[in-house]
Amino acid sequence: KDGMHGLKCSLLGVITVTITIAAVLLYDKVIERSFSLGTAAMDNVIPLLRNTIPPLTSKKHKGQDGRIGIIGGYMSVCYLLVILPVFQGADLSHVFCTKDAAPVIKSYSPELIVHPVLDSPNAVEEIEKWLPRLHSLVVGPGLGREDMLLKNAKEIIERSKLRGIPIIIDADGLWLVAKEPSVIQGYQRGILTPNFMEFTRLYEAMHHEPLDSTDHKRSAQQLAIAMGHLTLVLKGEEDIITDGKNMLTCSQEGSGRRCGGQGDLLSGSLGVFAHWAFSSPPDATKGMNPSLVAAFGATSLTRQCNRQAFHKHSRSTTTSDMIQEISSAFKKLFES
């Protein structure tokens, strides 16, 4: 009996070690496969992006190519964020902001539709009326961290999820997610766009341990998995895009000029690309997650705008200069 028991224990040990090794090898294989997508992303993903971009035609009605909603607060941030979708080809931008921000934002451009309701007592109900008309939602830039604004933003996210609206979360919206991950966790049309500091906060909130900063790609994949396989865009020297299953890296040349507001342009652009990708026929993205395709488009366009603006303005480049490059950058990347 003792001999038989020892044999069983030995076999159990061998099986356990074998399973463990197999799991590690499988995980590494997923990482390897995911990373390989980044090496030829421009050649592989740009054609998919072109499949999702709606053609310009006089037969469409206003709003058909995109009605983008922005939940934000501060004046200049909101302007940069909401004007980019219009420049990129969306038809309408709705910004839901605080009362004091509305007059300034509205004065920037007649294309902007401004709703000064974000700090009103019935903000959620007022904004919910517009959700059926919106194709995507960007939450966070210029939002601030006041409890009331964060509470309103949380409720708006919840109600947008019920309608299947793509939701891009950035800036102060990521602060909300770090505090309450369940607000977006597992939502397959959710996209997070953190910089490294925001990423670190999110990672440590989900894993309850310090971030290992030596392998950003692996850490990004781990966070995407922990968040329920929603898409994550880690901004940096190269932009890392992953849903935990596959990964793209955008290394499109930009510039060394890191002026404020570029992240807001990325969020606004992603709002448009997400609508186009999710509303396209299933075969347009050839089975690739539409969120990944949309995120690659937004990161590529932002970097191209930065590059072109820098060539003209060098050290004095501002984000407003980048906006003026959208048309030519878009044409160069997706229409040439």
N, C-alpha and C positions, 0 to 999 in steps of 0.2 A: 504493500500500500504506500509506504514511504517513497519507494522508487517511482511508482506511478504518479504520485503527487508531485515529486520533483520534476518528472518529465513534463507534466502538464504546466507547471510554472515556467519551465524553460521555453516551452512552445509559446506560451502566452507572452513571455518576454520578447521572443523573436518577432511575433506578430505585431506587438505594440511598437517595437523599434521600426519594423518595416513600414507600418502605417504612418508613423511620424516622418520617416525619411521621404515617403511618397508625398505626404502633404507639403513638406518643405519644397521638394522638387516641383510640385504642381504650382505652388505659389510663385516660385522663381520663374517658372515657365510663363505664367500670366504676366509677370512683370516684364520679362523679356519680350513677349509678344506685344505688350502695350507700348513699350518703349520703341519698338521697331517702327511703329506707325509714324513716329515723329520725324524719322529721317527723310521720308519722302512725302511729308504732309502737303507741301505746296502742290506737288504734282497730283496727289491722290484726292485731296479734299476740295481744291478750288473748282474742279469740274462738278462736284456735287453741289457746291454753293451756287454755281451758275444755273443748275437745274431748279433751284428754289427761288431765284430772283424773278419776280413777276415782270413781264414785258410791259413797256409803256405803250398804251393805246388809248385812243379817244373814245373807245366803246365802254370804258369803265366809269363808274360813278365815284364821287368824292368819298374817300374813306375806305375804299375797297383794298388799297395797297397797304393799309396799316393805320390803326388808331391806337396810339401808344399812351398809356397813362403813367404819370410820375407822381410818386408820393414823396415830397421833399419839403424843404423849408427855406433855406437862406436864398437871398436874391441872386447873386452872381452864379452860385452853384446850379441853381435851378435853371437859369438861362442857358448855360453851357449844355446842360443835360437835355433840355427839351427842344433846343433848336437843332441839335444834330439829327434826330430822326427825320425832320422835315428836309434837311439838306441831303440826307441819304436816300430819300425817295418815299418815306412814309407820307401819308396825306395829312394827318392831324396829330398834334401833340396836346394832350390834356395834362395840366399840372395842378395837383391838389396840394395847396400850400397854406401857410398861415396868413392871417389877414394883413399883417404888416408887410409881408413880402409881395403880395399880389400887385399893387400898383407899379412897383418897380419892374417886376417881371413882364407885365403886360406892356409896359412902355418900350421894351426892347424890340418887339416885333408883332405885327398884326396876325402872323400865322399861329401864335400861341393862344390856346384856350385856357384861361386861368380860373380856377375855382378856389376862392379864399375860405375854405371850410375846415381845414385840418385841425384847427384849434377851437372849433365851435363845439357846443355841448352835444349836438347830434351829428358829429362828423362822419361816423361810420354809416349811418343811414343815408346821409347826403351823397357820400361817395358810392355806396352800393347801388344807387339808382343808375350810375354810369357804367357799372361793370359789364352789363350786357352789350354795351357798345364798344368795349375795349378789346383789342387783340392781344395785348401783352401789358405787363405792369413792371415798372422799375421802382424799387422801394429802398430808401435809405439816404442817398446823397443830400446833404443839407437838412436832414430830418431833425437832428439834435437828439438829446438824450433825456428830455423831460418825460416824466412818467406818463403824463397824459398823452403825449404824442406817440410814445412807444406803444402804449396800450391801444390807441387807435390804429396804428400801423399793424399790430398783431391781429386785430380783429378783421381788418381789411384783407390781410393775407389769407386768413382762414376762409373768408367768404369767396375770395378769388379762386382758391383751390377747389371749392365745390363746383365752380364753373369751368375748370380745366384750363384756366388762363396761364400761359407761361409767366413765371415770376422771376425777375432778376433782383438779387439782393446785394447791396454794396454799402460801404461806409457805415453810418450809424445803424442801418438795418442789420449789419453783421454783428454789431454790439448786442442787438436784440436776440439774434440767433444764438450767440454764445451764452446768453443768460437763459434762453428757453429754446433749445434745439428742436423740440417737438413741433414748433410752429411751421417748420418747413421740412423736417426729416421725413424721408421716404417719398416726397412728392417728386415724381419723375419729370415734371416740367419746371422744377426749380433749379436755378443756376446761381451759385455764389461766386463773387469776384473779389476775393481778399488780396490785399498786399501782404507782405511777409509778416508784419506785426499783427494784422487782423487774423492771418492764418494761424499764427502761433497761439493766439487767444482761443480760437475755435478748436484747434487740435487739443490743447490742454484741457479745455472744458469737456471735450468728449472722451478723452483717454485718461484723464486724471493723473497725468505724468508729464514731465518736461519733454519738449520736442527735441528729437535728435535732428539737428540742423545739418548733418553731414550728407543726408540723402533726401533732397526735397521731393523727388519724384515718388519714392516709396511712401514718404509721409503724406503726400497729397493723395495717393491712392488709398492709403489707410483711412484718411479722413472722409473721402468720398464714400467708402464702404460703410463707415460708421454712421454717416448721414443718410444711409438707405439708398446708396447708388444714385444720388442726384449729382448733377454736374458741377464741378469745381474748377475755377480758373484762378490759378495762383500766379499773380503778376510778378514779374521780375526781369532779370537779364534775358531770360527766355520765358515765355508764358507757358505754364504747364496746365494742360486741360485734360481732366479725367472724370469718368463716372464710376471709377473703381473697377471696371471691367476692361476698358480700353483707354488709351492715352494718346494725346497729340501734344507736340511741342511746337510753339510758334516762335521761330527764330528770325522772322522777317526783320531786315535791318531797319532800325529806328535812328536814334541819335543819343548823344550823351546829355541832351537838354531835358531835364526832368521837371518841367514847370507844373505848377499845381493845376488841377482840373482835367488831366488826361484820363484819370480813372472814371470821371463823370462822362467823358466822351465815349469811353469803352462801354459803359453801362447803357447809355442811350442807343448806341449802335447795336448792342446785343438785343435790346428790346425789339428792334426792327427785324434783325436776322432771325430771332427766335420765332416771331410770328410767321415769317416767310417759310422757315424750315418746317414748322409744325402744320402749316396749312397746305403744304405741297403734297402731291400724291405720294403714297408709300414708297414707290420705286425711285423717287427723285434722289434720295440719299443712299440708295443701294444697300439698305439694311443698317446703315450706321445711325447711331443715336442722333436725332435732329439737334439735340442740345449741343453735342460735340461739334457738329457742323456749323451751327450758328456761332458758337464761341470762337471757333477758328476764324470765321469771317470777321468777327468784330475785332479780335486781336490783330489780325493782319491789316485791316483797314486803319486802325488807330496807329499802328507802327508806320504804315506807309505815309499817313498824313504828317506824322512827326518828322519823318525823314525829309519829306518835300519842304515842309515849313522851315526846317533847320537849314537846308541848303540855301534858302532865301534870306533868312534872318539871323542865322548863327546864334550867338549868345543872347540876343534879344528876343528869341522865339517865345511866343506865348501860346496858350491853348486857343485863343481866338484866331491866331494865325493858322492853326491846324484846321479849324473849321472851314477856312477859305480853300483848303486843299482837298476837301471831301470829294468834290465832283471829279477832279482829275485823278485822284487816287483810286476812287471807285472804278472809274473807267479803265485805268491801267491794270487793276487786279482782276476785275470780273467781267469786263466787256471788251477787252482787246483781243 
